[in-house]
Amino acid sequence: MAIYLKIAQQLKNEIHQQYESGDLLPAEQKLASRFQVNRHTVRRAIDELVQDGLIKRFQGLGNQVTQPAIDYSLDNQSCFTYNLSKAGMTLETQVLGCCEETLPYELTKRLTLPNDQKAVMIKTCRSINEQATTLIKHHLFGVTKQVMRGYQSDSLHNFLQEHYQFQATRGKTRLKARMPTFDECQQLQIGRGIPVMEIHSQYYLIESDTLMEYSISVSRSDIFEYSVEP
């Protein structure tokens, strides 16, 4: 077996036994000294761990142990809080703003709404185990800004059900992978080289089939993997 593969296997065993998600491996120079090889050999070993999904490389930070991807289901009943609670995760919601605004032209065109259509827009940052993972813009219809300012945490859909008796189901969903903006990097604490997944979701009231919410979420791509139910 090649030396770099032996080193990769040794490091893999140590990751499983000694490291937790978010821990950094020792610097490549230290690993080279420890295994008495050159840095190129260590880098090839690290490449194997990256390919296996055990390690993420971050410029200026080093080689970080990843956490297992969270399965995020995009079925008709799913929403952020429901999915994460089902997975047993500790979820925190920070409300970043609440205002009434006219929808952008591109959005009114996509939804076949009047050009002057207004909605209450709430911005949230969702964190899992104290790590920011997702930024969401919720465009809400049939609600008032005064009531929605009372929303501070936990499930937005539960708040809507409590205050408006809204019960909704997921409609059309659009997914797009892209690179993050500078602000998104700051808020999600990621480097510019880590892609994000942008998801556009429509939710309709079950009783009347009218649009309740159009949300745009931006999530770290190294946290979630998505499953789409037929």
PyMOL CGO cylinders between C-alpha atoms (Angstrom):
from pymol import cmd
from pymol.cgo import CYLINDER

trace = [
    CYLINDER, 0.00, 0.00, 0.00, 1.26, 3.46, -0.87, 0.3, 1, 1, 1, 1, 1, 1,
    CYLINDER, 1.26, 3.46, -0.87, 2.56, 5.51, 2.08, 0.3, 1, 1, 1, 1, 1, 1,
    CYLINDER, 2.56, 5.51, 2.08, -0.01, 8.28, 1.61, 0.3, 1, 1, 1, 1, 1, 1,
    CYLINDER, -0.01, 8.28, 1.61, -2.83, 5.73, 1.77, 0.3, 1, 1, 1, 1, 1, 1,
    CYLINDER, -2.83, 5.73, 1.77, -1.43, 4.31, 5.02, 0.3, 1, 1, 1, 1, 1, 1,
    CYLINDER, -1.43, 4.31, 5.02, -1.31, 7.84, 6.46, 0.3, 1, 1, 1, 1, 1, 1,
    CYLINDER, -1.31, 7.84, 6.46, -4.85, 8.50, 5.26, 0.3, 1, 1, 1, 1, 1, 1,
    CYLINDER, -4.85, 8.50, 5.26, -6.08, 5.33, 6.97, 0.3, 1, 1, 1, 1, 1, 1,
    CYLINDER, -6.08, 5.33, 6.97, -4.30, 6.24, 10.20, 0.3, 1, 1, 1, 1, 1, 1,
    CYLINDER, -4.30, 6.24, 10.20, -5.81, 9.73, 10.18, 0.3, 1, 1, 1, 1, 1, 1,
    CYLINDER, -5.81, 9.73, 10.18, -9.25, 8.32, 9.34, 0.3, 1, 1, 1, 1, 1, 1,
    CYLINDER, -9.25, 8.32, 9.34, -9.08, 6.05, 12.40, 0.3, 1, 1, 1, 1, 1, 1,
    CYLINDER, -9.08, 6.05, 12.40, -8.02, 8.98, 14.59, 0.3, 1, 1, 1, 1, 1, 1,
    CYLINDER, -8.02, 8.98, 14.59, -10.83, 11.16, 13.27, 0.3, 1, 1, 1, 1, 1, 1,
    CYLINDER, -10.83, 11.16, 13.27, -13.40, 8.53, 14.21, 0.3, 1, 1, 1, 1, 1, 1,
    CYLINDER, -13.40, 8.53, 14.21, -11.87, 7.93, 17.64, 0.3, 1, 1, 1, 1, 1, 1,
    CYLINDER, -11.87, 7.93, 17.64, -10.50, 11.28, 18.80, 0.3, 1, 1, 1, 1, 1, 1,
    CYLINDER, -10.50, 11.28, 18.80, -12.03, 14.16, 16.83, 0.3, 1, 1, 1, 1, 1, 1,
    CYLINDER, -12.03, 14.16, 16.83, -15.38, 15.90, 16.83, 0.3, 1, 1, 1, 1, 1, 1,
    CYLINDER, -15.38, 15.90, 16.83, -17.09, 17.88, 14.09, 0.3, 1, 1, 1, 1, 1, 1,
    CYLINDER, -17.09, 17.88, 14.09, -15.39, 21.26, 13.67, 0.3, 1, 1, 1, 1, 1, 1,
    CYLINDER, -15.39, 21.26, 13.67, -12.02, 20.17, 15.06, 0.3, 1, 1, 1, 1, 1, 1,
    CYLINDER, -12.02, 20.17, 15.06, -8.93, 21.04, 13.04, 0.3, 1, 1, 1, 1, 1, 1,
    CYLINDER, -8.93, 21.04, 13.04, -6.28, 18.52, 12.08, 0.3, 1, 1, 1, 1, 1, 1,
    CYLINDER, -6.28, 18.52, 12.08, -2.71, 19.43, 12.94, 0.3, 1, 1, 1, 1, 1, 1,
    CYLINDER, -2.71, 19.43, 12.94, -0.94, 21.56, 10.33, 0.3, 1, 1, 1, 1, 1, 1,
    CYLINDER, -0.94, 21.56, 10.33, 0.41, 19.64, 7.35, 0.3, 1, 1, 1, 1, 1, 1,
    CYLINDER, 0.41, 19.64, 7.35, 4.01, 20.44, 8.37, 0.3, 1, 1, 1, 1, 1, 1,
    CYLINDER, 4.01, 20.44, 8.37, 3.43, 18.89, 11.80, 0.3, 1, 1, 1, 1, 1, 1,
    CYLINDER, 3.43, 18.89, 11.80, 1.87, 15.82, 10.21, 0.3, 1, 1, 1, 1, 1, 1,
    CYLINDER, 1.87, 15.82, 10.21, 4.83, 15.56, 7.83, 0.3, 1, 1, 1, 1, 1, 1,
    CYLINDER, 4.83, 15.56, 7.83, 7.24, 15.61, 10.77, 0.3, 1, 1, 1, 1, 1, 1,
    CYLINDER, 7.24, 15.61, 10.77, 5.16, 13.09, 12.69, 0.3, 1, 1, 1, 1, 1, 1,
    CYLINDER, 5.16, 13.09, 12.69, 4.99, 10.58, 9.83, 0.3, 1, 1, 1, 1, 1, 1,
    CYLINDER, 4.99, 10.58, 9.83, 8.52, 11.43, 8.61, 0.3, 1, 1, 1, 1, 1, 1,
    CYLINDER, 8.52, 11.43, 8.61, 7.42, 12.20, 5.07, 0.3, 1, 1, 1, 1, 1, 1,
    CYLINDER, 7.42, 12.20, 5.07, 7.31, 15.34, 2.94, 0.3, 1, 1, 1, 1, 1, 1,
    CYLINDER, 7.31, 15.34, 2.94, 4.31, 17.71, 2.85, 0.3, 1, 1, 1, 1, 1, 1,
    CYLINDER, 4.31, 17.71, 2.85, 3.32, 16.52, -0.63, 0.3, 1, 1, 1, 1, 1, 1,
    CYLINDER, 3.32, 16.52, -0.63, 2.73, 13.01, 0.74, 0.3, 1, 1, 1, 1, 1, 1,
    CYLINDER, 2.73, 13.01, 0.74, 0.66, 14.40, 3.61, 0.3, 1, 1, 1, 1, 1, 1,
    CYLINDER, 0.66, 14.40, 3.61, -1.34, 16.53, 1.18, 0.3, 1, 1, 1, 1, 1, 1,
    CYLINDER, -1.34, 16.53, 1.18, -2.18, 13.42, -0.88, 0.3, 1, 1, 1, 1, 1, 1,
    CYLINDER, -2.18, 13.42, -0.88, -3.35, 11.69, 2.30, 0.3, 1, 1, 1, 1, 1, 1,
    CYLINDER, -3.35, 11.69, 2.30, -5.53, 14.68, 3.17, 0.3, 1, 1, 1, 1, 1, 1,
    CYLINDER, -5.53, 14.68, 3.17, -6.92, 14.58, -0.39, 0.3, 1, 1, 1, 1, 1, 1,
    CYLINDER, -6.92, 14.58, -0.39, -8.19, 11.06, 0.34, 0.3, 1, 1, 1, 1, 1, 1,
    CYLINDER, -8.19, 11.06, 0.34, -9.99, 12.29, 3.46, 0.3, 1, 1, 1, 1, 1, 1,
    CYLINDER, -9.99, 12.29, 3.46, -11.53, 15.17, 1.51, 0.3, 1, 1, 1, 1, 1, 1,
    CYLINDER, -11.53, 15.17, 1.51, -12.76, 12.71, -1.13, 0.3, 1, 1, 1, 1, 1, 1,
    CYLINDER, -12.76, 12.71, -1.13, -14.31, 10.59, 1.63, 0.3, 1, 1, 1, 1, 1, 1,
    CYLINDER, -14.31, 10.59, 1.63, -16.14, 13.63, 3.00, 0.3, 1, 1, 1, 1, 1, 1,
    CYLINDER, -16.14, 13.63, 3.00, -14.34, 13.49, 6.35, 0.3, 1, 1, 1, 1, 1, 1,
    CYLINDER, -14.34, 13.49, 6.35, -12.40, 16.73, 5.94, 0.3, 1, 1, 1, 1, 1, 1,
    CYLINDER, -12.40, 16.73, 5.94, -13.05, 20.18, 4.48, 0.3, 1, 1, 1, 1, 1, 1,
    CYLINDER, -13.05, 20.18, 4.48, -10.22, 22.47, 3.44, 0.3, 1, 1, 1, 1, 1, 1,
    CYLINDER, -10.22, 22.47, 3.44, -10.56, 26.12, 4.42, 0.3, 1, 1, 1, 1, 1, 1,
    CYLINDER, -10.56, 26.12, 4.42, -8.07, 28.69, 3.18, 0.3, 1, 1, 1, 1, 1, 1,
    CYLINDER, -8.07, 28.69, 3.18, -6.38, 30.39, 6.09, 0.3, 1, 1, 1, 1, 1, 1,
    CYLINDER, -6.38, 30.39, 6.09, -7.98, 28.02, 8.59, 0.3, 1, 1, 1, 1, 1, 1,
    CYLINDER, -7.98, 28.02, 8.59, -6.73, 24.53, 7.77, 0.3, 1, 1, 1, 1, 1, 1,
    CYLINDER, -6.73, 24.53, 7.77, -8.27, 21.10, 7.46, 0.3, 1, 1, 1, 1, 1, 1,
    CYLINDER, -8.27, 21.10, 7.46, -11.49, 20.78, 9.45, 0.3, 1, 1, 1, 1, 1, 1,
    CYLINDER, -11.49, 20.78, 9.45, -13.38, 17.65, 10.43, 0.3, 1, 1, 1, 1, 1, 1,
    CYLINDER, -13.38, 17.65, 10.43, -16.87, 17.75, 8.92, 0.3, 1, 1, 1, 1, 1, 1,
    CYLINDER, -16.87, 17.75, 8.92, -20.11, 16.75, 10.52, 0.3, 1, 1, 1, 1, 1, 1,
    CYLINDER, -20.11, 16.75, 10.52, -22.35, 14.15, 8.84, 0.3, 1, 1, 1, 1, 1, 1,
    CYLINDER, -22.35, 14.15, 8.84, -24.68, 15.82, 6.37, 0.3, 1, 1, 1, 1, 1, 1,
    CYLINDER, -24.68, 15.82, 6.37, -28.20, 16.52, 7.64, 0.3, 1, 1, 1, 1, 1, 1,
    CYLINDER, -28.20, 16.52, 7.64, -30.89, 14.95, 5.48, 0.3, 1, 1, 1, 1, 1, 1,
    CYLINDER, -30.89, 14.95, 5.48, -33.32, 17.74, 4.54, 0.3, 1, 1, 1, 1, 1, 1,
    CYLINDER, -33.32, 17.74, 4.54, -36.54, 16.45, 3.02, 0.3, 1, 1, 1, 1, 1, 1,
    CYLINDER, -36.54, 16.45, 3.02, -38.40, 18.63, 0.51, 0.3, 1, 1, 1, 1, 1, 1,
    CYLINDER, -38.40, 18.63, 0.51, -41.80, 16.99, 0.73, 0.3, 1, 1, 1, 1, 1, 1,
    CYLINDER, -41.80, 16.99, 0.73, -45.17, 18.72, 0.89, 0.3, 1, 1, 1, 1, 1, 1,
    CYLINDER, -45.17, 18.72, 0.89, -45.24, 18.90, 4.70, 0.3, 1, 1, 1, 1, 1, 1,
    CYLINDER, -45.24, 18.90, 4.70, -41.67, 20.01, 5.29, 0.3, 1, 1, 1, 1, 1, 1,
    CYLINDER, -41.67, 20.01, 5.29, -40.43, 23.31, 6.63, 0.3, 1, 1, 1, 1, 1, 1,
    CYLINDER, -40.43, 23.31, 6.63, -37.16, 24.23, 8.31, 0.3, 1, 1, 1, 1, 1, 1,
    CYLINDER, -37.16, 24.23, 8.31, -38.18, 23.76, 11.94, 0.3, 1, 1, 1, 1, 1, 1,
    CYLINDER, -38.18, 23.76, 11.94, -40.07, 20.53, 11.21, 0.3, 1, 1, 1, 1, 1, 1,
    CYLINDER, -40.07, 20.53, 11.21, -37.14, 18.97, 9.35, 0.3, 1, 1, 1, 1, 1, 1,
    CYLINDER, -37.14, 18.97, 9.35, -34.55, 19.82, 11.98, 0.3, 1, 1, 1, 1, 1, 1,
    CYLINDER, -34.55, 19.82, 11.98, -36.73, 18.89, 14.94, 0.3, 1, 1, 1, 1, 1, 1,
    CYLINDER, -36.73, 18.89, 14.94, -37.39, 15.53, 13.31, 0.3, 1, 1, 1, 1, 1, 1,
    CYLINDER, -37.39, 15.53, 13.31, -33.63, 15.01, 13.09, 0.3, 1, 1, 1, 1, 1, 1,
    CYLINDER, -33.63, 15.01, 13.09, -33.24, 15.78, 16.80, 0.3, 1, 1, 1, 1, 1, 1,
    CYLINDER, -33.24, 15.78, 16.80, -31.21, 18.95, 16.23, 0.3, 1, 1, 1, 1, 1, 1,
    CYLINDER, -31.21, 18.95, 16.23, -31.06, 21.92, 18.59, 0.3, 1, 1, 1, 1, 1, 1,
    CYLINDER, -31.06, 21.92, 18.59, -32.41, 24.79, 16.48, 0.3, 1, 1, 1, 1, 1, 1,
    CYLINDER, -32.41, 24.79, 16.48, -32.25, 28.50, 17.17, 0.3, 1, 1, 1, 1, 1, 1,
    CYLINDER, -32.25, 28.50, 17.17, -33.96, 31.27, 15.20, 0.3, 1, 1, 1, 1, 1, 1,
    CYLINDER, -33.96, 31.27, 15.20, -32.80, 34.88, 15.14, 0.3, 1, 1, 1, 1, 1, 1,
    CYLINDER, -32.80, 34.88, 15.14, -35.14, 37.42, 13.56, 0.3, 1, 1, 1, 1, 1, 1,
    CYLINDER, -35.14, 37.42, 13.56, -33.04, 39.96, 11.63, 0.3, 1, 1, 1, 1, 1, 1,
    CYLINDER, -33.04, 39.96, 11.63, -35.86, 42.22, 10.46, 0.3, 1, 1, 1, 1, 1, 1,
    CYLINDER, -35.86, 42.22, 10.46, -39.56, 42.61, 9.71, 0.3, 1, 1, 1, 1, 1, 1,
    CYLINDER, -39.56, 42.61, 9.71, -41.03, 45.11, 7.25, 0.3, 1, 1, 1, 1, 1, 1,
    CYLINDER, -41.03, 45.11, 7.25, -43.65, 45.54, 4.56, 0.3, 1, 1, 1, 1, 1, 1,
    CYLINDER, -43.65, 45.54, 4.56, -42.31, 45.96, 1.05, 0.3, 1, 1, 1, 1, 1, 1,
    CYLINDER, -42.31, 45.96, 1.05, -43.32, 45.83, -2.60, 0.3, 1, 1, 1, 1, 1, 1,
    CYLINDER, -43.32, 45.83, -2.60, -42.15, 42.58, -4.17, 0.3, 1, 1, 1, 1, 1, 1,
    CYLINDER, -42.15, 42.58, -4.17, -39.33, 42.79, -6.73, 0.3, 1, 1, 1, 1, 1, 1,
    CYLINDER, -39.33, 42.79, -6.73, -40.52, 42.72, -10.33, 0.3, 1, 1, 1, 1, 1, 1,
    CYLINDER, -40.52, 42.72, -10.33, -38.84, 39.35, -11.00, 0.3, 1, 1, 1, 1, 1, 1,
    CYLINDER, -38.84, 39.35, -11.00, -40.79, 37.81, -8.14, 0.3, 1, 1, 1, 1, 1, 1,
    CYLINDER, -40.79, 37.81, -8.14, -44.18, 39.23, -9.15, 0.3, 1, 1, 1, 1, 1, 1,
    CYLINDER, -44.18, 39.23, -9.15, -43.57, 37.98, -12.68, 0.3, 1, 1, 1, 1, 1, 1,
    CYLINDER, -43.57, 37.98, -12.68, -42.68, 34.48, -11.47, 0.3, 1, 1, 1, 1, 1, 1,
    CYLINDER, -42.68, 34.48, -11.47, -45.74, 34.32, -9.21, 0.3, 1, 1, 1, 1, 1, 1,
    CYLINDER, -45.74, 34.32, -9.21, -48.09, 36.05, -11.67, 0.3, 1, 1, 1, 1, 1, 1,
    CYLINDER, -48.09, 36.05, -11.67, -48.88, 38.80, -9.18, 0.3, 1, 1, 1, 1, 1, 1,
    CYLINDER, -48.88, 38.80, -9.18, -49.56, 42.52, -9.74, 0.3, 1, 1, 1, 1, 1, 1,
    CYLINDER, -49.56, 42.52, -9.74, -46.42, 44.67, -10.11, 0.3, 1, 1, 1, 1, 1, 1,
    CYLINDER, -46.42, 44.67, -10.11, -47.34, 46.62, -6.98, 0.3, 1, 1, 1, 1, 1, 1,
    CYLINDER, -47.34, 46.62, -6.98, -47.97, 43.51, -4.84, 0.3, 1, 1, 1, 1, 1, 1,
    CYLINDER, -47.97, 43.51, -4.84, -46.90, 44.01, -1.24, 0.3, 1, 1, 1, 1, 1, 1,
    CYLINDER, -46.90, 44.01, -1.24, -45.88, 41.42, 1.33, 0.3, 1, 1, 1, 1, 1, 1,
    CYLINDER, -45.88, 41.42, 1.33, -44.56, 41.33, 4.87, 0.3, 1, 1, 1, 1, 1, 1,
    CYLINDER, -44.56, 41.33, 4.87, -40.93, 40.29, 4.67, 0.3, 1, 1, 1, 1, 1, 1,
    CYLINDER, -40.93, 40.29, 4.67, -39.20, 38.67, 7.63, 0.3, 1, 1, 1, 1, 1, 1,
    CYLINDER, -39.20, 38.67, 7.63, -35.48, 37.89, 7.59, 0.3, 1, 1, 1, 1, 1, 1,
    CYLINDER, -35.48, 37.89, 7.59, -34.22, 35.10, 9.82, 0.3, 1, 1, 1, 1, 1, 1,
    CYLINDER, -34.22, 35.10, 9.82, -30.94, 33.38, 10.58, 0.3, 1, 1, 1, 1, 1, 1,
    CYLINDER, -30.94, 33.38, 10.58, -31.26, 29.73, 11.60, 0.3, 1, 1, 1, 1, 1, 1,
    CYLINDER, -31.26, 29.73, 11.60, -28.56, 28.08, 13.69, 0.3, 1, 1, 1, 1, 1, 1,
    CYLINDER, -28.56, 28.08, 13.69, -28.01, 24.42, 14.51, 0.3, 1, 1, 1, 1, 1, 1,
    CYLINDER, -28.01, 24.42, 14.51, -26.14, 23.63, 17.70, 0.3, 1, 1, 1, 1, 1, 1,
    CYLINDER, -26.14, 23.63, 17.70, -25.10, 27.32, 17.88, 0.3, 1, 1, 1, 1, 1, 1,
    CYLINDER, -25.10, 27.32, 17.88, -23.70, 27.32, 14.32, 0.3, 1, 1, 1, 1, 1, 1,
    CYLINDER, -23.70, 27.32, 14.32, -25.34, 29.61, 11.76, 0.3, 1, 1, 1, 1, 1, 1,
    CYLINDER, -25.34, 29.61, 11.76, -26.40, 27.47, 8.81, 0.3, 1, 1, 1, 1, 1, 1,
    CYLINDER, -26.40, 27.47, 8.81, -29.26, 29.18, 6.93, 0.3, 1, 1, 1, 1, 1, 1,
    CYLINDER, -29.26, 29.18, 6.93, -30.46, 32.66, 6.04, 0.3, 1, 1, 1, 1, 1, 1,
    CYLINDER, -30.46, 32.66, 6.04, -34.11, 33.00, 5.01, 0.3, 1, 1, 1, 1, 1, 1,
    CYLINDER, -34.11, 33.00, 5.01, -36.25, 35.75, 3.53, 0.3, 1, 1, 1, 1, 1, 1,
    CYLINDER, -36.25, 35.75, 3.53, -39.92, 34.97, 4.18, 0.3, 1, 1, 1, 1, 1, 1,
    CYLINDER, -39.92, 34.97, 4.18, -42.38, 36.88, 1.99, 0.3, 1, 1, 1, 1, 1, 1,
    CYLINDER, -42.38, 36.88, 1.99, -45.76, 36.52, 3.71, 0.3, 1, 1, 1, 1, 1, 1,
    CYLINDER, -45.76, 36.52, 3.71, -49.22, 37.23, 2.28, 0.3, 1, 1, 1, 1, 1, 1,
    CYLINDER, -49.22, 37.23, 2.28, -52.49, 37.88, 4.07, 0.3, 1, 1, 1, 1, 1, 1,
    CYLINDER, -52.49, 37.88, 4.07, -50.78, 39.04, 7.28, 0.3, 1, 1, 1, 1, 1, 1,
    CYLINDER, -50.78, 39.04, 7.28, -50.02, 42.39, 8.90, 0.3, 1, 1, 1, 1, 1, 1,
    CYLINDER, -50.02, 42.39, 8.90, -46.67, 43.82, 9.92, 0.3, 1, 1, 1, 1, 1, 1,
    CYLINDER, -46.67, 43.82, 9.92, -48.01, 44.66, 13.37, 0.3, 1, 1, 1, 1, 1, 1,
    CYLINDER, -48.01, 44.66, 13.37, -48.87, 41.04, 14.15, 0.3, 1, 1, 1, 1, 1, 1,
    CYLINDER, -48.87, 41.04, 14.15, -45.77, 39.57, 12.54, 0.3, 1, 1, 1, 1, 1, 1,
    CYLINDER, -45.77, 39.57, 12.54, -43.50, 41.75, 14.66, 0.3, 1, 1, 1, 1, 1, 1,
    CYLINDER, -43.50, 41.75, 14.66, -44.60, 39.51, 17.50, 0.3, 1, 1, 1, 1, 1, 1,
    CYLINDER, -44.60, 39.51, 17.50, -42.71, 36.62, 15.90, 0.3, 1, 1, 1, 1, 1, 1,
    CYLINDER, -42.71, 36.62, 15.90, -39.36, 36.28, 17.66, 0.3, 1, 1, 1, 1, 1, 1,
    CYLINDER, -39.36, 36.28, 17.66, -38.25, 32.63, 17.52, 0.3, 1, 1, 1, 1, 1, 1,
    CYLINDER, -38.25, 32.63, 17.52, -39.15, 28.96, 16.94, 0.3, 1, 1, 1, 1, 1, 1,
    CYLINDER, -39.15, 28.96, 16.94, -41.40, 27.88, 14.06, 0.3, 1, 1, 1, 1, 1, 1,
    CYLINDER, -41.40, 27.88, 14.06, -42.80, 30.60, 11.81, 0.3, 1, 1, 1, 1, 1, 1,
    CYLINDER, -42.80, 30.60, 11.81, -45.52, 28.28, 10.52, 0.3, 1, 1, 1, 1, 1, 1,
    CYLINDER, -45.52, 28.28, 10.52, -46.62, 27.51, 14.08, 0.3, 1, 1, 1, 1, 1, 1,
    CYLINDER, -46.62, 27.51, 14.08, -46.84, 31.25, 14.75, 0.3, 1, 1, 1, 1, 1, 1,
    CYLINDER, -46.84, 31.25, 14.75, -48.98, 31.71, 11.62, 0.3, 1, 1, 1, 1, 1, 1,
    CYLINDER, -48.98, 31.71, 11.62, -51.24, 28.86, 12.65, 0.3, 1, 1, 1, 1, 1, 1,
    CYLINDER, -51.24, 28.86, 12.65, -51.64, 30.28, 16.15, 0.3, 1, 1, 1, 1, 1, 1,
    CYLINDER, -51.64, 30.28, 16.15, -52.40, 33.85, 15.06, 0.3, 1, 1, 1, 1, 1, 1,
    CYLINDER, -52.40, 33.85, 15.06, -54.11, 33.33, 11.70, 0.3, 1, 1, 1, 1, 1, 1,
    CYLINDER, -54.11, 33.33, 11.70, -55.19, 29.68, 11.78, 0.3, 1, 1, 1, 1, 1, 1,
    CYLINDER, -55.19, 29.68, 11.78, -53.09, 29.19, 8.64, 0.3, 1, 1, 1, 1, 1, 1,
    CYLINDER, -53.09, 29.19, 8.64, -52.31, 25.60, 7.63, 0.3, 1, 1, 1, 1, 1, 1,
    CYLINDER, -52.31, 25.60, 7.63, -50.11, 25.32, 4.59, 0.3, 1, 1, 1, 1, 1, 1,
    CYLINDER, -50.11, 25.32, 4.59, -48.54, 22.80, 2.26, 0.3, 1, 1, 1, 1, 1, 1,
    CYLINDER, -48.54, 22.80, 2.26, -45.41, 23.12, 0.15, 0.3, 1, 1, 1, 1, 1, 1,
    CYLINDER, -45.41, 23.12, 0.15, -45.88, 23.94, -3.51, 0.3, 1, 1, 1, 1, 1, 1,
    CYLINDER, -45.88, 23.94, -3.51, -43.25, 24.47, -6.18, 0.3, 1, 1, 1, 1, 1, 1,
    CYLINDER, -43.25, 24.47, -6.18, -39.63, 24.40, -5.04, 0.3, 1, 1, 1, 1, 1, 1,
    CYLINDER, -39.63, 24.40, -5.04, -36.59, 25.67, -6.96, 0.3, 1, 1, 1, 1, 1, 1,
    CYLINDER, -36.59, 25.67, -6.96, -32.98, 24.84, -6.03, 0.3, 1, 1, 1, 1, 1, 1,
    CYLINDER, -32.98, 24.84, -6.03, -29.80, 26.55, -7.19, 0.3, 1, 1, 1, 1, 1, 1,
    CYLINDER, -29.80, 26.55, -7.19, -26.19, 26.09, -6.12, 0.3, 1, 1, 1, 1, 1, 1,
    CYLINDER, -26.19, 26.09, -6.12, -24.05, 29.22, -6.23, 0.3, 1, 1, 1, 1, 1, 1,
    CYLINDER, -24.05, 29.22, -6.23, -21.13, 30.94, -4.55, 0.3, 1, 1, 1, 1, 1, 1,
    CYLINDER, -21.13, 30.94, -4.55, -21.91, 33.10, -1.49, 0.3, 1, 1, 1, 1, 1, 1,
    CYLINDER, -21.91, 33.10, -1.49, -21.86, 36.87, -1.31, 0.3, 1, 1, 1, 1, 1, 1,
    CYLINDER, -21.86, 36.87, -1.31, -19.53, 38.67, 1.08, 0.3, 1, 1, 1, 1, 1, 1,
    CYLINDER, -19.53, 38.67, 1.08, -22.39, 39.35, 3.52, 0.3, 1, 1, 1, 1, 1, 1,
    CYLINDER, -22.39, 39.35, 3.52, -23.48, 35.69, 3.42, 0.3, 1, 1, 1, 1, 1, 1,
    CYLINDER, -23.48, 35.69, 3.42, -19.92, 34.60, 4.20, 0.3, 1, 1, 1, 1, 1, 1,
    CYLINDER, -19.92, 34.60, 4.20, -19.88, 36.90, 7.20, 0.3, 1, 1, 1, 1, 1, 1,
    CYLINDER, -19.88, 36.90, 7.20, -23.24, 35.74, 8.53, 0.3, 1, 1, 1, 1, 1, 1,
    CYLINDER, -23.24, 35.74, 8.53, -22.71, 32.03, 7.89, 0.3, 1, 1, 1, 1, 1, 1,
    CYLINDER, -22.71, 32.03, 7.89, -19.02, 32.14, 8.89, 0.3, 1, 1, 1, 1, 1, 1,
    CYLINDER, -19.02, 32.14, 8.89, -17.75, 30.46, 5.74, 0.3, 1, 1, 1, 1, 1, 1,
    CYLINDER, -17.75, 30.46, 5.74, -15.04, 31.16, 3.19, 0.3, 1, 1, 1, 1, 1, 1,
    CYLINDER, -15.04, 31.16, 3.19, -15.78, 32.53, -0.27, 0.3, 1, 1, 1, 1, 1, 1,
    CYLINDER, -15.78, 32.53, -0.27, -14.84, 29.15, -1.76, 0.3, 1, 1, 1, 1, 1, 1,
    CYLINDER, -14.84, 29.15, -1.76, -17.68, 27.22, -0.05, 0.3, 1, 1, 1, 1, 1, 1,
    CYLINDER, -17.68, 27.22, -0.05, -20.86, 27.09, -2.19, 0.3, 1, 1, 1, 1, 1, 1,
    CYLINDER, -20.86, 27.09, -2.19, -24.32, 27.71, -0.80, 0.3, 1, 1, 1, 1, 1, 1,
    CYLINDER, -24.32, 27.71, -0.80, -27.65, 26.21, -1.79, 0.3, 1, 1, 1, 1, 1, 1,
    CYLINDER, -27.65, 26.21, -1.79, -30.39, 28.72, -2.59, 0.3, 1, 1, 1, 1, 1, 1,
    CYLINDER, -30.39, 28.72, -2.59, -33.91, 27.30, -2.28, 0.3, 1, 1, 1, 1, 1, 1,
    CYLINDER, -33.91, 27.30, -2.28, -37.09, 29.09, -3.39, 0.3, 1, 1, 1, 1, 1, 1,
    CYLINDER, -37.09, 29.09, -3.39, -40.19, 27.59, -1.74, 0.3, 1, 1, 1, 1, 1, 1,
    CYLINDER, -40.19, 27.59, -1.74, -43.86, 28.34, -2.20, 0.3, 1, 1, 1, 1, 1, 1,
    CYLINDER, -43.86, 28.34, -2.20, -46.42, 27.49, 0.50, 0.3, 1, 1, 1, 1, 1, 1,
    CYLINDER, -46.42, 27.49, 0.50, -50.17, 27.47, -0.14, 0.3, 1, 1, 1, 1, 1, 1,
    CYLINDER, -50.17, 27.47, -0.14, -53.06, 27.49, 2.31, 0.3, 1, 1, 1, 1, 1, 1,
    CYLINDER, -53.06, 27.49, 2.31, -54.67, 24.06, 2.36, 0.3, 1, 1, 1, 1, 1, 1,
    CYLINDER, -54.67, 24.06, 2.36, -58.19, 25.42, 2.72, 0.3, 1, 1, 1, 1, 1, 1,
    CYLINDER, -58.19, 25.42, 2.72, -58.19, 27.99, -0.09, 0.3, 1, 1, 1, 1, 1, 1,
    CYLINDER, -58.19, 27.99, -0.09, -55.11, 27.08, -2.19, 0.3, 1, 1, 1, 1, 1, 1,
    CYLINDER, -55.11, 27.08, -2.19, -53.93, 30.70, -2.03, 0.3, 1, 1, 1, 1, 1, 1,
    CYLINDER, -53.93, 30.70, -2.03, -50.29, 31.68, -1.68, 0.3, 1, 1, 1, 1, 1, 1,
    CYLINDER, -50.29, 31.68, -1.68, -49.28, 32.12, 1.96, 0.3, 1, 1, 1, 1, 1, 1,
    CYLINDER, -49.28, 32.12, 1.96, -45.50, 32.40, 1.71, 0.3, 1, 1, 1, 1, 1, 1,
    CYLINDER, -45.50, 32.40, 1.71, -42.67, 32.66, -0.77, 0.3, 1, 1, 1, 1, 1, 1,
    CYLINDER, -42.67, 32.66, -0.77, -39.36, 32.00, 0.97, 0.3, 1, 1, 1, 1, 1, 1,
    CYLINDER, -39.36, 32.00, 0.97, -35.79, 32.24, -0.26, 0.3, 1, 1, 1, 1, 1, 1,
    CYLINDER, -35.79, 32.24, -0.26, -33.30, 30.36, 1.87, 0.3, 1, 1, 1, 1, 1, 1,
    CYLINDER, -33.30, 30.36, 1.87, -29.51, 30.31, 1.56, 0.3, 1, 1, 1, 1, 1, 1,
    CYLINDER, -29.51, 30.31, 1.56, -27.81, 27.39, 3.32, 0.3, 1, 1, 1, 1, 1, 1,
    CYLINDER, -27.81, 27.39, 3.32, -24.28, 26.15, 3.75, 0.3, 1, 1, 1, 1, 1, 1,
    CYLINDER, -24.28, 26.15, 3.75, -23.70, 23.35, 1.27, 0.3, 1, 1, 1, 1, 1, 1,
    CYLINDER, -23.70, 23.35, 1.27, -21.46, 21.45, 3.70, 0.3, 1, 1, 1, 1, 1, 1,
    CYLINDER, -21.46, 21.45, 3.70, -24.26, 21.02, 6.24, 0.3, 1, 1, 1, 1, 1, 1,
    CYLINDER, -24.26, 21.02, 6.24, -27.23, 19.61, 4.33, 0.3, 1, 1, 1, 1, 1, 1,
    CYLINDER, -27.23, 19.61, 4.33, -28.06, 17.02, 1.70, 0.3, 1, 1, 1, 1, 1, 1,
    CYLINDER, -28.06, 17.02, 1.70, -31.49, 17.23, 0.14, 0.3, 1, 1, 1, 1, 1, 1,
    CYLINDER, -31.49, 17.23, 0.14, -34.04, 14.55, -0.66, 0.3, 1, 1, 1, 1, 1, 1,
    CYLINDER, -34.04, 14.55, -0.66, -37.00, 15.32, -2.91, 0.3, 1, 1, 1, 1, 1, 1,
    CYLINDER, -37.00, 15.32, -2.91, -40.16, 13.31, -2.38, 0.3, 1, 1, 1, 1, 1, 1,
    CYLINDER, -40.16, 13.31, -2.38, -42.36, 12.52, -5.41, 0.3, 1, 1, 1, 1, 1, 1,
]
cmd.load_cgo(trace, "trace")
